[in-house]
Amino acid sequence: MKIIIIGGTGTIGSAVAKELASRHTVIIAAYRQGDLHLDITDPTSITQMYKTVGKFDALIATTGNVHFGALTEMTAEDYQIGLHSKLMGQINLVLQGLASINDAGSFTLTSGILSCDPIRYGSSAAMVNGALDAFVKSAALEMPRAIRINVVSPSVLTEAMDKYADYFRGFESVPAARVALAYSKSVEGAQTGQIYCVK
């Protein structure tokens, strides 16, 4: 299969690329490095990426920004970061990708544990993650040409605990290599409309 990994230079994206590269043709798209440069907040950038790649079999999105902050200090602009980047960035990848993805192809998006197990300062991430989960379940009902769509919802990564441990007390972290298996299941399996929780 020809698989595009958005954010393929990040911690999760790199692990997914390592998991899939031995069996498939992997194309890495990222903001600064990779085979292709992409800004998911810019629809024109997404359009150009699809023109460059041409037909493909699967797209995996492992990127998107959100703002973490105390609820009493959050502004509408702070919430817009997650809505514009992680939420609509991934949704636009799907909407534009429908014209280029092959029959029976798949999209795999990324949400996260905070929509079902929230933490302090994470209201924006929880909101965006919940919206992505709901979008995938609904979009799966309308996907044409046997195209599938799923979302992976991981807990905090083991590789990130040195930075985020204070926010995730009591959480069991998961290694990126184990999270990558959920993306493999989504791409290489047959399920659609699923939320793969990895915790």
CORCORPE-V443119 format. One record per residue. N is the residue number from 1. SS is DSSP state (h for helix, s for strand, l for the rest). OMEGA is omega as a letter, one per 20 degrees, with the letter a starting at -180 (* if undefined). Layout:
n,ss,omega
N,SS,OMEGA
N,SS,OMEGA
This chain:
n,ss,omega
1,l,r
2,s,a
3,s,r
4,s,r
5,s,r
6,s,a
7,l,a
8,l,r
9,l,r
10,l,a
11,h,r
12,h,a
13,h,r
14,h,r
15,h,r
16,h,r
17,h,r
18,h,a
19,h,a
20,h,a
21,l,a
22,l,a
23,l,a
24,l,r
25,s,a
26,s,r
27,s,a
28,s,r
29,s,a
30,s,a
31,l,a
32,l,a
33,l,r
34,l,r
35,l,a
36,s,r
37,s,a
38,l,r
39,l,a
40,l,r
41,l,a
42,l,a
43,h,r
44,h,r
45,h,r
46,h,r
47,h,a
48,h,r
49,h,a
50,h,r
51,h,a
52,h,a
53,h,a
54,l,a
55,l,r
56,s,a
57,s,a
58,s,r
59,s,r
60,s,r
61,s,a
62,l,a
63,l,r
64,l,a
65,l,r
66,l,r
67,l,r
68,l,r
69,l,r
70,l,a
71,h,a
72,h,r
73,h,a
74,l,r
75,l,r
76,h,r
77,h,r
78,h,r
79,h,a
80,h,r
81,h,r
82,h,r
83,h,a
84,h,a
85,h,a
86,h,a
87,h,a
88,h,r
89,h,a
90,h,r
91,h,r
92,h,r
93,h,r
94,h,a
95,h,r
96,h,a
97,h,a
98,l,a
99,l,a
100,l,a
101,s,r
102,s,r
103,s,r
104,s,r
105,s,a
106,s,r
107,s,r
108,s,a
109,s,a
110,s,r
111,l,r
112,l,a
113,h,a
114,h,r
115,h,a
116,l,r
117,l,a
118,l,r
119,l,r
120,l,r
121,l,a
122,l,a
123,h,r
124,h,r
125,h,r
126,h,r
127,h,a
128,h,r
129,h,r
130,h,r
131,h,r
132,h,r
133,h,a
134,h,r
135,h,a
136,h,r
137,h,a
138,h,a
139,h,a
140,l,a
141,l,a
142,l,a
143,l,r
144,l,r
145,l,r
146,l,r
147,l,a
148,s,r
149,s,r
150,s,r
151,s,r
152,s,a
153,s,a
154,s,r
155,l,r
156,l,a
157,s,r
158,h,a
159,h,a
160,h,a
161,h,r
162,h,a
163,h,a
164,h,a
165,h,a
166,h,a
167,h,a
168,l,r
169,l,r
170,l,r
171,l,r
172,l,a
173,l,r
174,s,r
175,l,a
176,h,a
177,h,r
178,h,r
179,h,a
180,h,r
181,h,r
182,h,r
183,h,r
184,h,r
185,h,a
186,h,a
187,h,a
188,h,r
189,l,a
190,l,a
191,l,r
192,l,a
193,l,a
194,l,r
195,s,a
196,s,r
197,s,r
198,s,a
199,l,*
